[in-house]
């Protein structure tokens, strides 16, 4: 079986390559072949992945191209597609779901067959639901019309099928008149701003509290000197996060290339978990500024540990291409996820050469595969960051983190501070 990958290049969608798999029933570990289309080899300018520069010769792989794992529907969107398309869960399901759900993923790729499915889906809906926009008041109040809109039209158009994670999410676009639309339903010519909208899973107060504190957590990250994007906004029971994979310009919308650490590490299965050491070593091979990326990566994980953000799987970290340079995206999914009641644990760990988990930052820093002359500068930056932990609780309070969370993180912060002291 095969599918056609389309890429948004120079202002328009165009077919760029074919991916064939010998045995979809074997799942993502089935051998595959990626072949750029002749017209794209001649005229295209962007690769589908950092690992696959544009060339005439096909890429023969022992598993699916790993960037496709970023396009597999998961969470709420997956459940919707399984029901809507009468698909049963099995190893072949991921391939089937991509062909109907990868219509509008984060980044600049989509699957052509999924777009055809989506257009057929729209043709069966009343024009009212295809073209309707909503005020922010209607969205926040979950008006009857808005709820019906999502049920009738939005689960596909709002990109729920293309966004990772269990928390209900919608990709929404605000037009130039201030009305809101499911992202895929609004032409680029009318787009003003793009958002990822998160809703609480609603299972318990912890789920609500995690989402409610995410904006404050991002503010803390900014105050601690980490790279953040435009701040999210908590309204009613929804979190509105401005997207950083899109830029609206006078000449149109730019979709920035983005791929997860899972893709960068060429994972064969979404359940694989590389060590932080492997992830960082891989990052350093491809980013434009290895030193800055190393320091940022280390600081982010220190802050994750200090503030209890334990949901750190490889799809929660990504790189993007911006102005011809490759680097980490702004921080995202940064929240007090230690409050989750699903027994989630850190899924990526620092490890020594024997594969044993390291939990002390002195050992972690000693384990890094970095040239000595660069490592000395890294240590200086981490020492400075460690000193900032002395005021972290005050910063958390100032930036609006709930008092009980600030208090709960005291011992974790103090433990890290003691490890990072010279």
C-alpha positions, 0 to 999 in steps of 0.5 A: 500500500502507499500514500502521498505526502503533501508539503506546504511549500512557497504558499501552496500544498503540493505532492512531494513524495510517495511512501509505500509499505510492504505490510501495513498489518505489521504496523509502523515496523513494516519495511517501507520505501520513500520516493520523492516525485520527479516534479518535486525533485526538479522544483521542490525546496523543502524535505519532508524530514531532516533525515530525508533530503530531496533526491532522485533515489528512493529511501529504503527503510526497515520501518516507516519513516519516523516523521509519519509517527507525528501524523498518526491520530491519537487520543480523542481524535483517534477514538473519534475516527475509530467510531466514525470510520468503523475501524478496529484497533489492530497493528494495521490501524495506524496506517488506516487512520493516517489515510483519513485523519492526517488532514491538517497536522502540526507543521507543514505536511499532510497526507493527500488521501486524508485530504480527499477523505476530508473534502468528501466528508465536507460535501455531505455537510450543510453549507451552514456548518462548513462556513459558520464562524463563532464569537469567543462568547459562543465558544466559552459558553459552549453554545448549543450551535458551537457544540453541534458544530464540533459534533457535525464538523469540527472533529476533523476540521479542527484538527483533533485527529492530528494533535498528540495527547489525551487532553481534548484539543482543537485547532482553531483559527480566528479570521480578520473579523474576529470570528473563530473557525475550525482550522481546516475550514478557513481559507488561509486568505482569511486567517489572522491568528491560529490557536491550539485550544485545550479543554480539561479532560474533566475527569477530576479536579486535578485535570482542571488544575493542571490545565489552569496552571499551564499559563503560569508555568509558561510564564515561569519558564520565560522568567527563568530564561527559557525559550517560550512562544506567545503566552497562552490564555486561560478563559473559562475552562479552556486554554488558548495557545497561540501556535508557533508552527504558523506565521501570518504575513501580508502575503499569506500563511507560512507553515513551518517545518516541525518534527518531534524528537521521536522523528529526529531519533528515527523511532520505529514505534511510538511506544519507544522511549530514547534516553535523554542522552540519545535525544540530546546527542541526536539534536546536536547533529542537526540543530544550527547551534548545538551549544545553545540547544544543549544548554536550553535542553538541559535547563528545560529538563532541570525545570521539568524536574523542579516543577513536576512536569513529568509527562516528558515523552518524545512527542512533547519535544520538537524542532522546527525550521525557521528562517533556514535554521533548525532549533528547538521549538518554544516550550510546550505541554509544560504543566504540573503534570505530577498531579495526574491520577493516571500513574504517569512517570517520566518516560525519558531518563538520563542514563549512563553507558550501562543503561542505568538511570541517573538521578543526580545532576552531577552524574548526568552532566558527567555522562554528556557526550560533549567536547571538553572545550564546549562542556566547560561553557555548558557548566558555566550556564548550568551553574547560573541556572542552578542559582536561579532555583533559589528564587524559583518558588518566589517566581512561581508565586509572582507568575500565578502558580497556585499556592498549594503547587508552589508549596508541594514543589519545595523539596524537589526544588531544594534537592535540585539546588543542592545537586547543582551547587559547586 
